[in-house]
Amino acid sequence: MFVKNTFRKVVPLFILTTLFFLLANNNAFAQSEQIRILSYNVLEYNSGARDVYFRTIFTSINPGPDIIAACEFNDLTSGEPLNFLGNVLNNPTSNLYDMGTFLPDKEPDGTIHHDANVVYYKPSKFTFLSSKLIIADGDGVSPFVNHPSYEWQLYNNLTGNKIIIYGIHFPSNGSAVRASAASIVRSYSNALPSGSYFIAAGDFNFLTGETESGYITLTDKSIGYGYFLEPLNISGSWNNDPANYKYQTWSTRITNLGDGGAYSGLKNRFDIILNSQSIVDPGGVTYLGPDFYKTYGNDGLHYLTYNINDLGSTGLSNQAVSQTTADALFHASDHLPVYADYTFEIPSAKNPPYQGSIAFTQVGVSDGNGSHPDEIEFVTLYRMDLTTLKITNNEINYDSTLGSGGGTYDLSSTGWTDVPAGTHVRLGPPTDNNASDGILAYDGSGTLPVFSSSGNNQVIAYTGSSSSPTYIAGLHWGGTSGAWPNPSYEPGTSSDIALGNYNNYYFSGTLTGTLYTDRTSLVDPGNWTGSATWQDYYSQPLPVELSSFSGKVDKDGVILKWRTETEVNNYGFDIERSIDKTNWGKIGFVAGHGNSNTPVDYSFADNSTIPAGTIYYRLKQVDVDGKFEYSSIIGLTHSVPSKAILSQNYPNPFNPTSTIEYSIPGNSFVTLKIYDALGREVATLINGKQNAGMHSVNFNGERLASGIYFYVLTTGNSVISKKMNLLK
């Protein structure tokens, strides 16, 4: 029997204190996409014989990176970076990538060095915003040996999230110099607004890994908001521990190729991608975890005394990539590329600069003759469905409903269901030509303002019905009501906007009238300012109300399911587990819907080892502001099998990964091995002691040929085998 559980009391008025934005559509497409960011030191790149090797490398990475942070271009101009773009990244597929603004490594005194970093990106997914040289040779740290560092900002076209990338190339001449460089990077990252998404990617040259002072400076949480986090959660020495050999990136060679590259063997982890806390936290831009971070081409067998394309320590060729790719990695650079995968999603509830879906640009547009009809214009900050949007001059009543007024723009019949971010929309004009522009500033105290005083109009944008609006906010000006509404105009690109000082209320960016510049400026919230504060109001807000919470033990482990009837300010749910209802541990997180007045269903799979007996679960519901409440506790009983059980792998046939599940009746030493059709062992998946209960392991057959294979489970006196089919 489900017991209704209310996480927290009803809040009479929920206020989002975001500057200058009107959140007009809670149901804007909840879309997301997976993004791959790659970092690569291209060894003093100059176009020529190495292009074919670089092409092979980038062609072999599937899916290809969406953003590439590259360092060490041997050029005083943009010539070689452009050659890399044309000869490597856009060959054979043209126009796949574009290049961010090139800035040479230039000292304050004007001296230009031979080294530079460049960011490349897919324009189908990102818009480039800015490039800044933050460290050059002589910038307070001497000498820097021509190793610069940069800050790049890009805007995701689908979700509206801005990503800030620090393109790193720290010096190789001493840990103290690297520590000074790290301090400069922290001065920039600490200055970012709270909630910003940022990473650091490049060649850090950390010789002692996590014990080096520069690394400690970057990861120190006590010196500001802009700290970075290790993406792999590894321990021990990066450079000397055999357990960490597979993460090393330098050097790919023991053979001197005469191209200026090192040939000391693979022994250092110089190339890294570090994440900010906001990216590790779920929601918005989210790092997918250690399983989605790769040192490309390192199989853990080629270190110290091996070229990356030789037979490694076990006498095997490179097990991470094909021989062709290994040869290319050997010839292209003395560094290996690294990449990490992220999810970009909307809405971005934890990134305040991007909480709004539309931003008003003007109300009352000059027609060139001195009159100012009450024409409404706004810009979409997310890709969104405008058919749910209504803009009216109705009054806001004290009970948060909409009262009477002159009319409403109802966009439900327009067909504007998929409007990209940066789109300019013009509504009107009405017939009132005498309005003087103004804006409502409301500090969030007391009740909602009422705009019914004589001589004032207001513009209110909302979704839902007038009797129960979902979101409302007001913009008002002096004058009398006109005949609302007049026809709307088809949404146009942001190049249609001609904002000037007279009617540009809260936009402080520079516009040149071109599509690219206008779109880039308008959708970057950093360019919006104003003396008043936009407030977003939820009409009749409801609590996070849990109507059911249940669980089931099956072959996959434990499946938890729950439903909320309503949600307000819901950041998400921590899932906690206990064996005694006293000591609890977090085992996962599920993002909430933020605000919803309709039922939402959730689920979570606990695929870890489930101990015998009764296991307990509870939900910790967390608000955006950090407040939390616990659900009731549920208990599930898991019985131990009387004998070992080996399930059929799934999927089967598979390409290239499959899951193998098994259960053991007691604590014992377990091996799980893979054999080919000739009986040769090709992989060991498990080799150690395990507790009684259900277990699951993933097998990756990427390096194996198609065919029939056998997996064999050995535990105690039991040996069980089953057949599986790898089909490529």
VENZI-V456291 format. One record per pair of residues at least 6 apart in sequence whose ideal C-beta (glycine too) atoms are under 6 Angstrom apart, sorted by the first residue. I is the first residue (numbers start at 0). J is the second residue. D is the distance in whole Angstrom. If there is no record, write none. Layout:
i:I j:J d:D
i:I j:J d:D
This chain:
i:1 j:547 d:4
i:3 j:546 d:6
i:4 j:545 d:4
i:4 j:630 d:6
i:4 j:631 d:6
i:5 j:542 d:5
i:5 j:544 d:5
i:6 j:543 d:4
i:6 j:620 d:5
i:6 j:628 d:4
i:7 j:542 d:5
i:7 j:628 d:5
i:9 j:542 d:5
i:10 j:540 d:5
i:13 j:537 d:4
i:13 j:540 d:4
i:13 j:567 d:6
i:14 j:443 d:4
i:14 j:534 d:6
i:15 j:535 d:4
i:17 j:351 d:6
i:17 j:354 d:5
i:19 j:505 d:5
i:19 j:527 d:5
i:19 j:529 d:5
i:19 j:533 d:5
i:20 j:355 d:2
i:20 j:358 d:6
i:20 j:533 d:5
i:21 j:355 d:6
i:21 j:357 d:6
i:21 j:460 d:6
i:21 j:472 d:5
i:22 j:355 d:5
i:22 j:356 d:6
i:22 j:470 d:6
i:22 j:535 d:4
i:23 j:356 d:5
i:23 j:357 d:5
i:23 j:388 d:5
i:23 j:460 d:5
i:24 j:356 d:5
i:24 j:383 d:5
i:24 j:387 d:6
i:24 j:388 d:6
i:24 j:462 d:6
i:25 j:469 d:6
i:25 j:594 d:6
i:27 j:356 d:5
i:27 j:381 d:5
i:27 j:383 d:4
i:30 j:157 d:6
i:30 j:345 d:6
i:31 j:342 d:5
i:31 j:344 d:3
i:32 j:157 d:6
i:32 j:343 d:6
i:33 j:340 d:6
i:33 j:342 d:6
i:34 j:65 d:5
i:34 j:341 d:5
i:34 j:343 d:5
i:35 j:64 d:5
i:35 j:65 d:5
i:35 j:338 d:5
i:35 j:340 d:5
i:36 j:66 d:5
i:36 j:339 d:6
i:37 j:64 d:4
i:37 j:67 d:5
i:37 j:336 d:6
i:37 j:338 d:4
i:38 j:68 d:5
i:38 j:200 d:4
i:38 j:201 d:6
i:38 j:270 d:6
i:38 j:272 d:6
i:38 j:337 d:5
i:39 j:69 d:5
i:39 j:336 d:4
i:40 j:70 d:5
i:40 j:71 d:5
i:40 j:202 d:4
i:40 j:334 d:4
i:41 j:69 d:5
i:41 j:71 d:6
i:41 j:332 d:6
i:42 j:260 d:5
i:42 j:332 d:4
i:42 j:333 d:6
i:43 j:71 d:5
i:43 j:73 d:4
i:43 j:259 d:6
i:44 j:72 d:5
i:44 j:79 d:6
i:44 j:83 d:6
i:45 j:73 d:5
i:45 j:79 d:6
i:46 j:82 d:4
i:46 j:86 d:5
i:49 j:331 d:5
i:50 j:86 d:5
i:50 j:87 d:6
i:52 j:327 d:4
i:52 j:330 d:5
i:52 j:331 d:4
i:53 j:87 d:4
i:53 j:331 d:5
i:54 j:87 d:5
i:55 j:327 d:4
i:56 j:327 d:5
i:59 j:324 d:5
i:64 j:338 d:6
i:65 j:121 d:5
i:65 j:124 d:5
i:66 j:120 d:5
i:67 j:119 d:4
i:68 j:118 d:6
i:68 j:164 d:6
i:68 j:166 d:5
i:68 j:200 d:4
i:68 j:201 d:6
i:69 j:117 d:5
i:70 j:116 d:4
i:70 j:168 d:4
i:70 j:201 d:5
i:70 j:202 d:6
i:71 j:114 d:6
i:72 j:79 d:5
i:72 j:80 d:5
i:72 j:115 d:5
i:73 j:113 d:5
i:75 j:103 d:6
i:75 j:111 d:5
i:77 j:101 d:4
i:80 j:101 d:6
i:80 j:117 d:4
i:84 j:98 d:5
i:88 j:96 d:4
i:88 j:119 d:6
i:89 j:95 d:5
i:89 j:96 d:6
i:96 j:119 d:5
i:96 j:121 d:6
i:97 j:122 d:5
i:98 j:119 d:5
i:99 j:118 d:4
i:99 j:127 d:5
i:99 j:130 d:5
i:99 j:151 d:6
i:100 j:130 d:4
i:102 j:130 d:5
i:102 j:132 d:5
i:103 j:111 d:5
i:103 j:115 d:5
i:104 j:112 d:4
i:104 j:114 d:5
i:104 j:115 d:5
i:104 j:135 d:5
i:104 j:147 d:4
i:105 j:111 d:5
i:105 j:135 d:6
i:106 j:135 d:5
i:106 j:136 d:6
i:106 j:137 d:4
i:112 j:136 d:5
i:112 j:145 d:4
i:113 j:145 d:6
i:114 j:145 d:4
i:116 j:149 d:5
i:116 j:166 d:4
i:116 j:168 d:6
i:118 j:151 d:4
i:120 j:153 d:6
i:124 j:156 d:6
i:125 j:153 d:5
i:125 j:155 d:6
i:126 j:154 d:4
i:126 j:519 d:6
i:127 j:153 d:6
i:128 j:152 d:4
i:128 j:153 d:6
i:128 j:154 d:6
i:128 j:519 d:6
i:129 j:152 d:5
i:130 j:151 d:5
i:131 j:150 d:4
i:132 j:149 d:6
i:133 j:148 d:6
i:133 j:150 d:5
i:133 j:187 d:6
i:134 j:147 d:6
i:134 j:148 d:4
i:134 j:180 d:6
i:134 j:183 d:5
i:135 j:147 d:5
i:136 j:143 d:4
i:136 j:145 d:6
i:140 j:176 d:6
i:140 j:179 d:4
i:140 j:180 d:6
i:143 j:170 d:5
i:144 j:170 d:5
i:144 j:172 d:5
i:146 j:168 d:4
i:146 j:170 d:5
i:148 j:167 d:5
i:148 j:168 d:6
i:149 j:166 d:4
i:150 j:165 d:6
i:150 j:187 d:6
i:151 j:164 d:5
i:152 j:163 d:5
i:153 j:162 d:5
i:154 j:161 d:5
i:155 j:343 d:5
i:158 j:343 d:5
i:158 j:344 d:6
i:158 j:345 d:4
i:159 j:353 d:5
i:159 j:380 d:6
i:159 j:381 d:4
i:159 j:420 d:5
i:160 j:283 d:6
i:160 j:284 d:5
i:160 j:343 d:5
i:160 j:347 d:5
i:162 j:196 d:5
i:163 j:197 d:4
i:164 j:198 d:6
i:165 j:184 d:6
i:165 j:199 d:4
i:166 j:201 d:5
i:167 j:199 d:5
i:167 j:201 d:3
i:167 j:203 d:6
i:168 j:201 d:5
i:168 j:202 d:5
i:169 j:177 d:5
i:169 j:180 d:5
i:169 j:203 d:5
i:169 j:204 d:5
i:170 j:176 d:5
i:171 j:204 d:5
i:174 j:211 d:5
i:174 j:212 d:6
i:177 j:213 d:4
i:178 j:212 d:4
i:178 j:213 d:4
i:178 j:216 d:6
i:181 j:213 d:4
i:181 j:216 d:4
i:181 j:217 d:5
i:182 j:216 d:6
i:185 j:225 d:6
i:188 j:197 d:6
i:188 j:225 d:3
i:189 j:223 d:3
i:189 j:224 d:6
i:189 j:225 d:4
i:191 j:225 d:6
i:194 j:277 d:6
i:194 j:349 d:6
i:194 j:350 d:5
i:194 j:351 d:5
i:196 j:277 d:5
i:196 j:278 d:5
i:196 j:284 d:4
i:197 j:275 d:5
i:198 j:272 d:6
i:198 j:274 d:5
i:199 j:227 d:6
i:199 j:273 d:4
i:200 j:272 d:5
i:202 j:269 d:5
i:202 j:270 d:5
i:203 j:271 d:6
i:204 j:269 d:5
i:205 j:211 d:5
i:205 j:214 d:5
i:208 j:236 d:6
i:208 j:237 d:3
i:208 j:238 d:6
i:217 j:227 d:5
i:218 j:226 d:6
i:218 j:227 d:6
i:220 j:226 d:5
i:227 j:273 d:4
i:228 j:274 d:5
i:228 j:279 d:5
i:230 j:274 d:6
i:230 j:292 d:5
i:231 j:289 d:5
i:231 j:292 d:6
i:233 j:243 d:6
i:237 j:243 d:6
i:237 j:268 d:4
i:238 j:267 d:5
i:244 j:299 d:5
i:244 j:302 d:5
i:245 j:297 d:5
i:245 j:299 d:3
i:246 j:268 d:5
i:246 j:294 d:5
i:247 j:265 d:5
i:247 j:267 d:6
i:247 j:268 d:5
i:248 j:268 d:6
i:248 j:269 d:6
i:248 j:270 d:4
i:248 j:294 d:6
i:248 j:334 d:6
i:248 j:335 d:4
i:249 j:267 d:5
i:249 j:269 d:5
i:249 j:334 d:5
i:250 j:261 d:4
i:250 j:263 d:5
i:250 j:333 d:4
i:251 j:307 d:4
i:251 j:328 d:6
i:251 j:329 d:6
i:251 j:333 d:6
i:252 j:262 d:4
i:252 j:306 d:5
i:253 j:262 d:6
i:253 j:264 d:5
i:253 j:306 d:6
i:254 j:262 d:6
i:254 j:306 d:6
i:255 j:262 d:5
i:260 j:333 d:3
i:261 j:333 d:5
i:264 j:303 d:4
i:264 j:304 d:6
i:265 j:301 d:6
i:265 j:302 d:5
i:266 j:303 d:6
i:270 j:334 d:6
i:270 j:337 d:5
i:272 j:337 d:6
i:272 j:339 d:5
i:274 j:286 d:5
i:278 j:284 d:5
i:278 j:286 d:5
i:279 j:286 d:6
i:281 j:588 d:5
i:281 j:590 d:5
i:282 j:348 d:6
i:282 j:349 d:5
i:282 j:590 d:5
i:283 j:347 d:4
i:283 j:349 d:5
i:283 j:350 d:5
i:284 j:341 d:6
i:284 j:343 d:5
i:285 j:342 d:5
i:286 j:341 d:6
i:287 j:340 d:5
i:291 j:340 d:4
i:292 j:339 d:5
i:293 j:338 d:6
i:294 j:335 d:6
i:294 j:337 d:5
i:295 j:335 d:6
i:295 j:336 d:5
i:296 j:307 d:6
i:296 j:319 d:6
i:296 j:320 d:5
i:296 j:328 d:5
i:296 j:335 d:5
i:297 j:335 d:6
i:298 j:317 d:6
i:298 j:318 d:4
i:298 j:319 d:4
i:300 j:311 d:3
i:300 j:312 d:5
i:300 j:313 d:6
i:301 j:307 d:5
i:301 j:311 d:4
i:305 j:311 d:5
i:306 j:329 d:6
i:307 j:325 d:6
i:307 j:328 d:5
i:307 j:329 d:5
i:308 j:325 d:4
i:308 j:326 d:5
i:308 j:329 d:4
i:316 j:322 d:6
i:317 j:325 d:4
i:318 j:702 d:5
i:345 j:381 d:6
i:347 j:353 d:5
i:348 j:593 d:5
i:348 j:623 d:6
i:352 j:524 d:4
i:355 j:380 d:5
i:356 j:380 d:6
i:356 j:381 d:5
i:356 j:383 d:5
i:357 j:377 d:5
i:357 j:379 d:6
i:358 j:378 d:5
i:358 j:380 d:6
i:359 j:377 d:5
i:359 j:474 d:6
i:360 j:376 d:5
i:360 j:378 d:6
i:361 j:376 d:5
i:361 j:502 d:5
i:362 j:375 d:5
i:362 j:436 d:6
i:362 j:458 d:6
i:362 j:474 d:6
i:363 j:371 d:4
i:363 j:373 d:6
i:363 j:434 d:5
i:363 j:436 d:5
i:364 j:374 d:4
i:365 j:371 d:6
i:370 j:432 d:4
i:372 j:428 d:4
i:372 j:432 d:5
i:373 j:429 d:5
i:373 j:431 d:5
i:373 j:434 d:5
i:374 j:427 d:4
i:374 j:428 d:4
i:375 j:426 d:4
i:375 j:427 d:6
i:376 j:425 d:5
i:377 j:424 d:6
i:378 j:423 d:6
i:378 j:521 d:5
i:379 j:418 d:5
i:379 j:420 d:6
i:379 j:422 d:5
i:380 j:420 d:6
i:380 j:522 d:6
i:381 j:420 d:5
i:382 j:419 d:5
i:382 j:420 d:5
i:383 j:418 d:6
i:384 j:416 d:5
i:385 j:410 d:5
i:385 j:415 d:4
i:385 j:418 d:5
i:386 j:410 d:6
i:386 j:411 d:5
i:386 j:415 d:6
i:386 j:416 d:5
i:387 j:462 d:5
i:388 j:410 d:5
i:389 j:407 d:5
i:389 j:409 d:5
i:389 j:461 d:6
i:390 j:408 d:4
i:390 j:460 d:5
i:391 j:404 d:6
i:391 j:407 d:4
i:391 j:459 d:5
i:392 j:404 d:5
i:392 j:405 d:5
i:392 j:456 d:5
i:392 j:457 d:6
i:392 j:458 d:6
i:392 j:483 d:6
i:393 j:401 d:4
i:393 j:402 d:6
i:393 j:404 d:3
i:394 j:402 d:4
i:394 j:404 d:6
i:394 j:450 d:6
i:394 j:451 d:5
i:395 j:447 d:5
i:396 j:402 d:5
i:397 j:446 d:6
i:399 j:447 d:6
i:399 j:538 d:4
i:399 j:539 d:6
i:400 j:466 d:6
i:401 j:465 d:4
i:401 j:468 d:6
i:405 j:480 d:4
i:405 j:483 d:4
i:406 j:483 d:3
i:406 j:484 d:5
i:408 j:426 d:5
i:408 j:484 d:5
i:415 j:490 d:6
i:418 j:490 d:6
i:420 j:522 d:5
i:421 j:493 d:5
i:421 j:518 d:4
i:421 j:522 d:5
i:422 j:490 d:5
i:423 j:491 d:5
i:423 j:493 d:5
i:423 j:495 d:5
i:423 j:496 d:5
i:424 j:490 d:5
i:425 j:488 d:5
i:426 j:487 d:5
i:427 j:485 d:5
i:428 j:485 d:6
i:429 j:481 d:4
i:429 j:483 d:5
i:429 j:485 d:6
i:430 j:481 d:4
i:430 j:482 d:5
i:431 j:478 d:6
i:431 j:481 d:3
i:433 j:478 d:5
i:434 j:476 d:5
i:434 j:478 d:4
i:435 j:476 d:6
i:435 j:477 d:5
i:436 j:476 d:5
i:437 j:476 d:4
i:438 j:474 d:6
i:438 j:531 d:5
i:439 j:473 d:5
i:439 j:475 d:5
i:440 j:531 d:3
i:441 j:448 d:6
i:441 j:534 d:5
i:443 j:534 d:6
i:450 j:457 d:4
i:450 j:475 d:5
i:454 j:477 d:6
i:455 j:475 d:5
i:456 j:476 d:6
i:456 j:478 d:6
i:456 j:480 d:6
i:457 j:473 d:5
i:457 j:475 d:4
i:458 j:474 d:4
i:459 j:471 d:5
i:459 j:473 d:5
i:461 j:468 d:4
i:461 j:470 d:5
i:461 j:471 d:5
i:462 j:469 d:4
i:462 j:470 d:6
i:463 j:469 d:4
i:468 j:538 d:5
i:471 j:536 d:5
i:472 j:535 d:6
i:492 j:514 d:6
i:493 j:517 d:4
i:493 j:518 d:5
i:493 j:521 d:5
i:494 j:514 d:4
i:494 j:517 d:5
i:498 j:506 d:6
i:505 j:527 d:5
i:505 j:528 d:6
i:505 j:529 d:4
i:506 j:527 d:6
i:507 j:526 d:6
i:507 j:528 d:5
i:508 j:520 d:4
i:508 j:526 d:3
i:510 j:517 d:6
i:520 j:526 d:5
i:540 j:567 d:5
i:541 j:565 d:4
i:541 j:567 d:6
i:543 j:563 d:6
i:543 j:566 d:5
i:543 j:569 d:5
i:543 j:620 d:5
i:544 j:564 d:4
i:544 j:565 d:5
i:545 j:563 d:6
i:545 j:630 d:6
i:546 j:562 d:5
i:546 j:564 d:5
i:547 j:561 d:6
i:547 j:562 d:5
i:548 j:561 d:4
i:548 j:630 d:6
i:549 j:560 d:6
i:550 j:557 d:6
i:550 j:559 d:5
i:550 j:616 d:6
i:550 j:633 d:6
i:550 j:635 d:5
i:551 j:558 d:5
i:552 j:635 d:5
i:552 j:637 d:5
i:554 j:660 d:6
i:556 j:605 d:5
i:556 j:606 d:4
i:556 j:609 d:6
i:557 j:605 d:4
i:558 j:604 d:6
i:559 j:603 d:5
i:559 j:616 d:6
i:560 j:602 d:5
i:561 j:601 d:5
i:562 j:598 d:6
i:562 j:600 d:5
i:563 j:599 d:5
i:564 j:598 d:6
i:565 j:596 d:5
i:566 j:592 d:5
i:566 j:594 d:6
i:566 j:595 d:4
i:567 j:594 d:5
i:568 j:622 d:5
i:568 j:623 d:5
i:569 j:591 d:3
i:569 j:593 d:6
i:570 j:591 d:6
i:570 j:621 d:5
i:570 j:622 d:6
i:570 j:623 d:5
i:571 j:588 d:6
i:571 j:589 d:6
i:571 j:590 d:4
i:571 j:591 d:4
i:571 j:621 d:6
i:572 j:589 d:5
i:572 j:618 d:5
i:572 j:620 d:6
i:573 j:585 d:5
i:573 j:588 d:6
i:573 j:619 d:4
i:574 j:586 d:5
i:574 j:587 d:4
i:574 j:603 d:5
i:575 j:583 d:4
i:575 j:585 d:5
i:575 j:617 d:5
i:575 j:619 d:6
i:576 j:584 d:6
i:576 j:586 d:5
i:576 j:616 d:6
i:577 j:583 d:5
i:577 j:615 d:5
i:580 j:615 d:5
i:587 j:603 d:6
i:589 j:601 d:6
i:589 j:603 d:6
i:592 j:599 d:5
i:606 j:695 d:6
i:608 j:690 d:6
i:608 j:692 d:6
i:608 j:694 d:6
i:609 j:637 d:5
i:609 j:692 d:5
i:609 j:693 d:6
i:610 j:692 d:6
i:611 j:637 d:6
i:611 j:639 d:4
i:611 j:691 d:6
i:611 j:692 d:6
i:613 j:634 d:5
i:613 j:636 d:5
i:614 j:635 d:5
i:615 j:632 d:5
i:615 j:634 d:5
i:616 j:633 d:5
i:617 j:629 d:6
i:617 j:630 d:5
i:617 j:632 d:5
i:618 j:630 d:4
i:619 j:627 d:5
i:619 j:629 d:6
i:620 j:628 d:5
i:621 j:627 d:5
i:639 j:664 d:6
i:639 j:691 d:5
i:640 j:662 d:5
i:640 j:664 d:5
i:641 j:664 d:6
i:642 j:664 d:6
i:643 j:663 d:5
i:643 j:714 d:5
i:643 j:717 d:4
i:644 j:662 d:4
i:645 j:661 d:5
i:645 j:712 d:5
i:645 j:719 d:4
i:645 j:721 d:6
i:646 j:660 d:4
i:648 j:657 d:5
i:648 j:659 d:5
i:648 j:723 d:5
i:649 j:658 d:6
i:651 j:723 d:5
i:652 j:724 d:4
i:652 j:726 d:4
i:654 j:726 d:6
i:654 j:727 d:5
i:655 j:699 d:6
i:655 j:700 d:5
i:655 j:701 d:4
i:656 j:697 d:6
i:656 j:699 d:5
i:657 j:698 d:5
i:658 j:697 d:6
i:659 j:696 d:5
i:659 j:698 d:6
i:659 j:710 d:6
i:660 j:695 d:5
i:661 j:694 d:6
i:661 j:712 d:5
i:662 j:693 d:5
i:663 j:691 d:6
i:663 j:714 d:5
i:665 j:691 d:5
i:666 j:690 d:5
i:666 j:691 d:6
i:667 j:714 d:5
i:667 j:715 d:5
i:668 j:688 d:5
i:669 j:685 d:5
i:669 j:689 d:5
i:669 j:714 d:5
i:670 j:685 d:6
i:670 j:686 d:5
i:670 j:713 d:5
i:671 j:684 d:4
i:671 j:685 d:4
i:671 j:712 d:5
i:672 j:680 d:6
i:672 j:683 d:5
i:672 j:711 d:5
i:673 j:681 d:5
i:673 j:682 d:4
i:673 j:708 d:6
i:673 j:710 d:5
i:674 j:680 d:6
i:674 j:709 d:5
i:675 j:681 d:5
i:675 j:708 d:6
i:676 j:707 d:5
i:684 j:696 d:5
i:700 j:725 d:5
i:703 j:725 d:6
i:705 j:725 d:6
i:705 j:726 d:6
i:705 j:727 d:5
i:707 j:724 d:6
i:708 j:723 d:6
i:709 j:720 d:5
i:709 j:722 d:6
i:710 j:721 d:6
i:711 j:720 d:4
i:712 j:719 d:5
